[in-house]
């Protein structure tokens, strides 16, 4: 082993030969006048680890060795920390666990795509609806689209507890297969979201959404649905063509985000108390934002509860689906065959959690409805019934009177809570306390009956097939570089706060005739020029000059942070790609070493 330059005055790193990822970190103890070993990374030379990047690659190796014993994450972390005698960052451990998991499962083999056809047939043998399509994009690029349903999809869609509220969205896949994961999910009466189907596609486009909905269509009871999604053109186009009788509601959260700061009038509109209040606020909205109002005119009645909003359980955003995307974050780094299996397993486990929560329920309706039908003392005191014996009574709530009329012997409140949520509002509940002709149970929709919900969430015994024993079959693998939708976007790099500070210091140095004051931080980080001053480097556009100057920097200071390095080159016509290419070549040649905090020159 040979030493690096000291990281600090009292710290040294000793690294193995090229091709060996072992290194030792030692610290000098002045009190004992000796050196003590703080950290040791070693590995078996029988296992080639490729390019020597000690921390990351050796952590991958240790995780693979430990996971063969089928340890839980907590025990795995403790074992590795004991071996390395140091704390392990959770994100680094998670990355290594995912990689080791794929290697042990065989999903990151040489040809993982060739497992797809066999696994799709295996899913069909287990009565799990799934399809695969090998096709081309409009630009002639090869792509693969895969559709699969959860094990309970057909049962849930045929259940009396199907709310007919569907949410659609897409999320990124990363680390292995680049593409999009499209999700169709529904809300149960318990206000929990459950995926119905997934689709892997090359892009979030009209073609991929159409492929997904076409395969889901046979499982749907009809197309009289409420669909909540963002305003992606692919969603709107596919819904209009395949589900013409459905009601599409754009996500209110995305609408607010697109409006920027002008969201107050829109929020007030969504909180309107009755129809007259909603129309007044709509007029104010059109005066303030006429262009936005023209775009949203056809959707406002469905977003505003007192107008024509259908039964959405009160949801006007797809925030539950965003939470689902976050819950699937660990799965989204898997290869496609493993991705299919893990999403099916996660869906069953999620449904099992709901079943356990409902276990032992004896009321006629689920807890959400039971609590709504029983006003607390504080809520009851805030409500006052006016003209309760007349045919059109009213309930005073804060500063507003809510009128109630009767249709077919059943009360209807102008707040339209019952039409949107499926059970009576607090105004009707208050009125029922003084009028005996109102039966609240008759006003609750059957989707909230406990027995119906328990039936649909009962544990599904369908087994999810494994990837073992699948014979690889040839498949046209998708092209790696697929065209992205929309106009080409310029790369935007968000500067680190420390980089901003470093650039400000450099700007001040240029204002003082290209010199840096003595005692400043930049004096020890910028190499001196021919006059001996630490001036801002002037670099030409040629790549050789960039590489030459980087080597000069490392020879001068031996250790520099990457953000400081970027700050020195950003204003001199040097692209970030060239700089990263230069650093990568120096790392591969072993001229410099990244210790996790800064880049160090090898003496």
C-alpha positions in Angstrom: 0.0 0.0 0.0 1.1 3.6 -0.6 0.1 6.8 1.2 -2.0 9.6 0.0 -1.3 13.2 0.9 -2.8 13.9 4.3 -6.5 14.8 4.3 -5.7 17.0 7.4 -2.6 17.5 9.4 -3.4 14.6 11.7 -5.1 12.2 9.1 -3.6 10.0 6.4 -5.0 7.6 3.9 -3.1 4.6 2.6 -4.4 3.1 -0.6 -3.8 -0.3 -2.3 -2.4 -0.8 -5.7 -4.5 0.0 -8.8 -7.3 -2.5 -9.1 -7.5 -3.0 -5.4 -10.3 -1.2 -3.5 -8.8 -1.6 -0.1 -7.6 1.4 1.9 -6.8 2.4 5.4 -7.6 5.7 7.2 -5.2 6.5 10.1 -5.3 9.3 12.6 -2.4 10.7 14.7 -3.0 10.9 18.4 -0.6 13.6 19.9 -1.3 12.5 23.5 0.0 9.0 22.9 2.4 10.0 20.1 1.2 7.3 17.8 -1.0 6.6 14.8 -4.3 4.7 15.2 -6.3 3.1 12.5 -9.8 4.6 12.2 -11.1 2.8 9.1 -10.2 -0.3 7.1 -11.7 -1.3 3.8 -10.5 -4.5 2.3 -11.8 -7.2 0.0 -11.1 -10.6 -1.4 -9.1 -10.5 -4.6 -10.9 -13.5 -5.8 -13.9 -11.2 -6.4 -13.1 -8.6 -9.0 -14.7 -5.2 -8.2 -13.7 -3.3 -11.3 -12.5 0.3 -11.0 -11.2 1.0 -7.5 -13.9 3.2 -5.7 -13.3 1.9 -2.2 -16.4 3.0 -0.2 -19.2 2.4 -2.7 -17.9 -0.8 -4.3 -16.7 -2.4 -1.1 -20.1 -1.6 0.5 -21.8 -3.3 -2.4 -19.6 -6.4 -1.9 -20.2 -6.6 1.8 -24.0 -6.2 1.4 -24.1 -9.0 -1.2 -22.2 -11.3 1.2 -24.4 -10.5 4.1 -27.7 -10.7 2.2 -27.1 -14.3 1.4 -28.0 -15.0 5.1 -31.4 -13.3 4.6 -31.0 -10.7 7.3 -33.4 -7.9 8.0 -32.2 -4.3 7.2 -31.5 -3.4 10.8 -29.3 -6.5 11.4 -27.6 -6.0 8.0 -26.7 -2.4 8.9 -25.3 -3.4 12.3 -23.2 -6.2 10.9 -21.7 -4.0 8.2 -21.0 -1.2 10.7 -19.2 -3.7 12.9 -17.1 -5.0 10.0 -16.1 -1.5 8.9 -16.0 0.1 12.3 -17.9 3.2 11.0 -21.4 4.6 10.6 -23.1 3.8 7.2 -25.4 6.3 5.6 -28.9 4.9 5.1 -29.1 6.1 1.4 -25.8 4.4 0.6 -26.9 1.2 2.3 -30.3 1.3 0.5 -28.6 1.7 -2.9 -26.3 -1.3 -2.2 -29.2 -3.4 -0.9 -31.2 -2.8 -4.1 -28.3 -3.7 -6.3 -27.4 -6.8 -4.3 -31.1 -7.8 -4.3 -31.2 -7.7 -8.0 -28.0 -9.6 -8.4 -29.1 -12.4 -6.1 -32.5 -12.6 -7.8 -30.9 -12.8 -11.2 -32.8 -9.8 -12.4 -29.7 -7.9 -13.3 -28.3 -10.6 -15.4 -27.0 -10.2 -18.9 -30.5 -10.4 -20.5 -33.3 -9.4 -18.1 -35.6 -8.4 -20.9 -35.7 -12.0 -22.1 -37.5 -13.0 -19.0 -40.5 -10.8 -19.8 -42.4 -13.0 -22.2 -42.1 -16.1 -20.1 -43.1 -14.2 -16.9 -46.2 -12.6 -18.6 -47.4 -16.1 -19.6 -46.8 -17.3 -16.0 -48.9 -14.4 -14.7 -51.8 -15.5 -17.0 -51.5 -19.0 -15.8 -52.1 -17.6 -12.3 -55.2 -15.8 -13.6 -53.5 -12.3 -13.4 -54.4 -10.2 -16.4 -51.3 -9.0 -18.2 -50.2 -8.1 -21.7 -46.9 -7.3 -23.5 -46.6 -5.3 -26.8 -43.4 -4.9 -28.9 -43.9 -1.9 -31.1 -42.3 1.3 -32.4 -42.7 5.0 -31.6 -43.8 7.5 -34.2 -40.1 8.3 -34.7 -39.3 4.6 -35.5 -37.7 3.8 -32.2 -38.2 0.3 -30.8 -40.1 0.2 -27.5 -41.8 -2.4 -25.2 -45.1 -1.8 -23.3 -46.3 -4.0 -20.5 -49.6 -4.0 -18.8 -50.6 -5.9 -15.6 -53.5 -5.8 -13.2 -53.4 -6.4 -9.5 -54.7 -9.7 -8.2 -57.9 -8.1 -6.8 -58.8 -5.7 -9.7 -61.7 -7.6 -11.1 -63.1 -8.4 -7.7 -62.9 -4.8 -6.6 -64.5 -3.4 -9.8 -67.4 -5.8 -9.5 -67.9 -5.0 -5.8 -70.8 -2.8 -4.4 -68.0 -0.8 -2.6 -66.5 0.3 -5.9 -66.6 4.1 -5.6 -66.2 4.8 -9.4 -63.5 7.3 -8.6 -60.3 6.6 -10.6 -57.0 8.5 -10.5 -54.3 8.3 -13.1 -50.7 9.4 -13.2 -47.2 8.4 -14.3 -43.9 8.3 -12.4 -40.3 7.9 -13.3 -38.3 4.7 -13.2 -34.6 4.9 -12.4 -31.3 3.0 -11.9 -32.0 0.2 -14.3 -34.7 0.5 -17.0 -35.4 4.1 -18.0 -39.0 4.7 -18.7 -42.3 5.6 -17.1 -44.6 3.6 -14.8 -48.3 4.5 -15.4 -50.7 3.8 -12.6 -54.5 3.5 -12.5 -55.9 3.5 -8.9 -59.2 3.9 -7.1 -60.3 5.2 -3.7 -62.1 2.8 -1.3 -64.8 4.2 1.0 -62.2 4.0 3.7 -60.4 6.8 1.8 -57.4 4.6 1.1 -56.0 4.4 -2.4 -55.4 1.0 -4.1 -53.8 0.4 -7.5 -55.9 -1.3 -10.1 -53.4 -1.7 -12.9 -49.9 -0.7 -14.0 -48.2 -0.1 -17.3 -44.6 0.2 -18.2 -44.0 2.4 -21.2 -41.2 4.4 -22.8 -42.9 7.7 -22.3 -46.0 9.3 -20.8 -47.9 9.7 -24.0 -51.3 9.2 -25.7 -50.2 5.8 -27.0 -49.1 4.4 -23.6 -52.3 5.7 -21.9 -54.4 4.2 -24.7 -52.6 0.9 -24.4 -53.3 0.8 -20.6 -57.0 1.8 -20.8 -57.7 -0.6 -23.6 -56.5 -3.5 -21.5 -58.4 -2.2 -18.4 -61.6 -1.7 -20.2 -62.9 -5.3 -20.2 -62.5 -5.4 -16.3 -64.6 -2.2 -15.8 -68.4 -2.6 -15.2 -69.1 0.4 -17.4 -67.5 3.7 -18.4 -69.7 5.9 -16.0 -66.7 6.9 -13.9 -65.1 10.0 -12.3 -61.5 10.3 -13.4 -59.1 12.7 -11.5 -55.8 13.4 -13.2 -53.5 16.1 -14.3 -54.0 17.8 -17.6 -51.6 15.7 -19.6 -52.8 15.5 -23.2 -52.3 11.7 -23.3 -54.8 11.3 -20.4 -57.4 13.6 -21.8 -57.2 12.2 -25.3 -57.4 8.5 -24.2 -60.2 9.1 -21.7 -62.3 10.9 -24.3 -61.9 8.2 -26.9 -62.2 5.1 -24.6 -64.4 6.4 -21.7 -66.7 8.9 -23.4 -69.3 8.7 -20.6 -66.8 9.4 -17.8 -66.4 12.7 -16.0 -62.9 14.1 -16.2 -61.8 16.4 -13.4 -58.4 18.1 -13.6 -56.3 17.9 -10.5 -56.8 21.1 -8.5 -53.3 21.0 -7.0 -51.7 21.1 -10.5 -54.0 23.9 -11.5 -52.9 26.0 -8.5 -49.3 25.3 -9.2 -49.7 26.5 -12.8 -51.4 29.7 -11.6 -48.4 30.7 -9.5 -49.3 33.2 -6.9 -52.8 34.0 -8.3 -54.5 31.2 -6.4 -56.5 33.0 -3.8 -59.6 33.5 -5.9 -59.4 29.9 -7.1 -59.2 28.5 -3.6 -62.1 30.7 -2.5 -64.2 29.4 -5.4 -63.5 25.7 -4.4 -64.7 26.6 -0.8 -68.0 28.2 -1.9 -70.9 27.5 0.5 -73.8 27.4 -1.9 -74.6 27.9 -5.6 -75.1 31.7 -5.3 -71.8 32.1 -3.4 -70.0 29.9 -6.1 -71.4 32.0 -9.0 -70.3 35.2 -7.3 -66.8 34.0 -6.7 -66.6 32.7 -10.3 -67.4 36.1 -11.6 -64.6 37.6 -9.5 -62.2 34.9 -10.7 -63.0 35.7 -14.4 -62.3 39.4 -13.8 -59.0 38.7 -12.2 -57.7 35.9 -14.4 -59.7 36.0 -17.7 -57.3 33.7 -19.7 -57.2 31.1 -17.0 -60.9 31.2 -16.5 -61.5 30.6 -20.2 -59.4 27.4 -20.1 -61.1 26.1 -16.9 -64.7 27.1 -17.7 -65.8 23.6 -18.6 -64.2 22.1 -15.5 -65.2 24.6 -12.8 -68.7 23.0 -12.2 -67.1 19.6 -11.5 -64.5 21.2 -9.2 -66.9 23.2 -7.1 -69.1 21.2 -4.7 -72.2 23.4 -4.7 -72.4 23.3 -8.5 -72.3 20.0 -10.3 -69.4 18.1 -8.7 -70.2 14.3 -8.9 -69.5 11.8 -6.1 -65.8 12.1 -5.7 -65.6 11.4 -1.9 -64.5 15.1 -1.6 -61.3 14.6 -3.7 -60.4 17.2 -6.3 -56.7 16.5 -6.4 -54.7 13.3 -7.1 -52.6 13.8 -3.9 -53.4 10.2 -2.7 -51.8 8.9 -6.0 -48.7 11.0 -5.3 -48.5 9.3 -1.9 -48.8 5.9 -3.7 -45.9 6.9 -6.0 -43.8 7.7 -2.9 -44.7 4.4 -1.3 -43.4 2.6 -4.4 -40.2 4.5 -4.5 -38.0 1.5 -3.6 -39.6 -0.7 -6.2 -39.1 1.8 -9.0 -35.4 1.0 -9.2 -36.0 -2.6 -10.1 -35.7 -4.2 -13.5 -39.1 -4.7 -15.2 -39.7 -8.4 -14.4 -38.9 -7.7 -10.7 -40.9 -4.4 -10.9 -44.0 -6.4 -12.0 -43.7 -8.9 -9.2 -42.9 -6.4 -6.4 -45.9 -4.1 -7.3 -48.2 -7.1 -7.2 -46.9 -8.1 -3.7 -47.0 -4.5 -2.4 -50.7 -4.2 -3.6 -51.7 -7.4 -1.7 -49.9 -6.3 1.5 -51.5 -2.9 1.3 -55.0 -4.4 1.0 -54.2 -6.7 3.9 -53.4 -3.7 6.1 -56.9 -2.3 5.4 -58.5 -5.7 6.1 -56.8 -5.8 9.5 -58.1 -2.3 10.4 -61.6 -3.3 9.5 -61.4 -6.6 11.4 -63.9 -6.6 14.3 -66.1 -3.8 12.9 -69.7 -4.5 14.0 -71.5 -1.2 13.0 -73.7 -1.1 9.9 -71.4 1.5 8.3 -67.7 2.0 8.4 -66.2 4.3 11.1 -66.0 7.4 8.8 -69.7 7.4 8.3 -70.6 6.4 11.9 -68.7 9.5 13.2 -70.3 11.7 10.6 -73.8 10.6 11.8 -73.1 11.4 15.4 -72.4 15.1 16.0 -70.2 16.0 18.9 -71.5 18.4 21.6 -69.3 21.2 20.3 -70.4 20.7 16.7 -74.1 20.6 17.7 -73.8 23.8 19.7 -72.5 25.7 16.6 -75.6 24.7 14.5 -79.0 26.1 14.9 -82.2 24.9 13.2 -84.6 27.5 11.9 -88.2 26.8 10.9 -87.7 23.1 11.5 -91.5 22.3 11.1 -91.8 24.0 7.7 -91.2 22.3 4.3 -88.0 24.3 3.7 -86.1 24.5 7.0 -82.6 26.0 7.3 -79.6 25.4 9.5 -77.5 28.3 10.7 -73.7 27.4 10.6 -71.4 30.2 11.5 -72.5 33.2 9.4 -74.5 31.3 6.8 -78.0 29.7 6.6 -78.0 26.4 4.7 -81.5 25.8 3.1 -82.8 22.2 3.1 -85.7 21.0 0.9 -87.3 17.6 0.5 -87.4 15.4 -2.6 -89.3 12.2 -2.5 -89.5 12.5 1.3 -85.7 12.8 1.6 -83.9 15.9 2.7 -81.5 17.7 0.3 -79.1 20.3 1.5 -77.8 23.1 -0.7 -74.2 22.4 0.3 -74.4 19.2 -1.8 -72.3 17.2 0.7 -74.5 14.1 0.3 -74.2 14.1 -3.5 -70.4 14.4 -3.3 -69.6 12.2 -0.3 -72.4 9.7 -0.3 -73.6 10.3 3.2 -75.6 13.2 5.0 -74.0 16.5 5.9 -73.9 17.8 9.4 -76.8 20.2 8.6 -79.1 17.3 7.8 -77.8 15.4 10.9 -78.7 18.4 13.1 -82.2 18.6 11.5 -82.7 14.9 12.2 -82.4 15.6 15.9 -85.6 17.7 15.9 -87.5 15.9 13.2 -88.6 12.3 13.5 -89.4 11.8 9.8 -85.7 11.8 8.8 -83.9 8.4 8.8 -80.2 9.0 8.4 -79.4 5.4 7.5 -81.6 5.6 4.4 -79.4 8.5 3.2 -76.1 6.6 3.3 -74.9 4.9 0.1 -74.4 1.2 0.1 -70.6 1.6 -0.7 -70.1 2.5 3.0 -71.7 -0.7 4.4 -69.2 -2.5 6.5 -70.0 -5.9 5.1 -69.4 -4.7 1.6 -66.1 -3.1 2.3 -64.9 -6.1 4.4 -65.8 -8.4 1.4 -63.7 -6.5 -1.1 -60.6 -6.1 1.2 -60.6 -9.7 2.4 -57.2 -11.2 1.9 -56.7 -12.4 -1.7 -55.2 -15.9 -1.8 -53.9 -15.5 -5.3 -50.3 -16.3 -5.4 -47.8 -14.1 -7.1 -45.5 -16.2 -9.3 -41.7 -16.0 -8.8 -39.1 -15.5 -11.5 -37.5 -18.8 -10.9 -37.5 -21.4 -13.7 -38.4 -18.9 -16.5 -36.7 -19.8 -19.8 -35.3 -16.7 -21.5 -36.8 -15.8 -24.9 -35.6 -13.3 -27.5 -37.2 -9.9 -27.5 -36.7 -6.6 -29.3 -35.2 -4.6 -26.5 -36.2 -0.9 -26.5 -33.8 1.7 -27.8 -31.9 3.4 -25.0 -32.3 6.9 -26.4 -36.0 7.5 -26.9 -37.3 11.0 -27.9 -38.7 13.0 -25.1 -42.1 14.8 -25.5 -42.4 18.5 -25.9 -39.8 21.1 -26.9 -36.1 20.4 -26.1 -35.1 21.9 -22.8 -31.9 23.5 -21.9 -30.0 21.8 -19.0 -30.4 23.7 -15.8 -28.0 23.2 -13.0 -29.0 24.3 -9.5 -26.0 25.7 -7.8 -25.1 24.6 -4.3 -25.2 27.4 -1.7 -21.4 26.9 -1.1 -20.8 27.3 -4.8 -22.8 30.5 -4.8 -20.6 31.8 -2.0 -17.4 30.8 -3.8 -18.5 32.6 -7.0 -19.3 35.7 -5.0 -15.8 35.7 -3.6 -14.3 35.2 -7.0 -16.4 38.2 -8.4 -15.0 40.4 -5.6 -11.5 39.2 -6.5 -12.0 40.2 -10.2 -13.2 43.7 -9.1 -9.8 44.2 -7.3 -7.8 43.9 -10.5 -7.8 40.1 -10.5 -6.1 39.7 -7.2 -7.3 38.2 -3.9 -6.7 39.8 -0.5 -4.3 38.0 1.8 -5.9 35.9 4.4 -8.9 35.1 2.3 -10.1 31.5 1.7 -9.5 31.8 -2.1 -5.8 32.5 -1.6 -5.1 28.9 -0.8 -7.4 27.4 -3.4 -6.4 29.2 -6.6 -3.0 28.6 -8.0 -0.8 31.7 -8.4 -0.1 33.1 -11.9 3.2 34.3 -13.3 3.2 37.4 -11.2 2.6 35.5 -7.9 -1.0 36.7 -7.5 -3.9 34.3 -7.0 -6.0 35.6 -9.9 -9.0 34.0 -11.5 -7.8 31.4 -14.1 -8.2 32.2 -17.7 -9.0 29.0 -19.5 -9.5 28.5 -23.3 -12.2 26.3 -24.7 -9.9 23.4 -25.6 -10.3 20.2 -23.6 -6.5 19.8 -23.2 -6.2 23.2 -21.6 -9.0 22.2 -19.2 -7.3 19.0 -18.2 -3.9 20.7 -17.9 -5.3 23.4 -15.6 -7.2 20.8 -13.4 -3.9 18.9 -12.9 -2.2 22.2 -12.0 -4.9 22.8 -9.4 -4.4 19.4 -7.8 -0.6 19.8 -7.8 -0.9 23.1 -6.0 -3.5 22.3 -3.3 -3.8 18.4 -3.4 -7.4 18.5 -2.3 -10.4 20.5 -3.6 -14.1 20.2 -3.4 -16.0 19.6 -6.7 -18.3 22.6 -6.2 -15.3 24.9 -5.8 -13.9 23.4 -9.0 -17.1 24.0 -10.9 -17.2 27.6 -9.6 -13.8 28.3 -11.1 -14.6 27.1 -14.6 -18.3 28.1 -15.0 -17.6 31.7 -16.0 -14.8 30.9 -18.5 -16.6 29.2 -21.3 -15.9 25.6 -20.1 -18.8 23.3 -20.2 -19.7 21.2 -17.2 -19.6 18.0 -19.4 -16.0 18.7 -20.4 -15.1 19.2 -16.7 -16.8 16.0 -15.6 -15.2 14.1 -18.5 -11.8 15.4 -17.3 -12.4 14.4 -13.7 -13.7 10.9 -14.7 -10.5 10.3 -16.8 -8.3 11.3 -13.9 -10.2 9.0 -11.6 -9.9 6.1 -13.9 -6.2 6.6 -14.5 -5.7 6.8 -10.7 -4.2 10.3 -10.8 -6.8 11.6 -8.3 -9.0 10.0 -5.7 -12.5 11.0 -4.3 -12.6 10.4 -0.6 -16.3 11.2 -0.3 -15.9 14.9 0.6 -13.3 16.2 -1.8 -11.0 15.1 -4.7 -7.4 14.3 -3.6 -4.3 14.2 -5.8 -2.2 11.0 -5.5 1.4 12.0 -4.9 
